[in-house]
C-alpha cells in the first residue's frame, strides 16, 4: 500500500531558490534581447511581451523574498 503522508514543508532554502530564479530569468531576458537583432518584427513584439512578463515575474520573486525574510524573523 502506498504511503500518502505529505512531505514536511521545508522553506529553509526558499530565498536561495528565488534568487536563482531571478538570476536565470534575467539571463533569459538578456538572451532574448540579443536575439531580437536577427528577428522579424512579429518575433520582436513577442520577445518584448515575454520580457515584460519576465519583469513582472522578477517583481513577484522579489516580493516573495521580502515575505520570506519577514517570516524568518
ABEGO torsion letter per residue (X at the ends): XBBABBBBBBAAAAAAAAAAAAAAAAAAAAAAAAAAAABBAAAAAAAAAAAAAAAAAAAAAAAAAAAAAAAAX
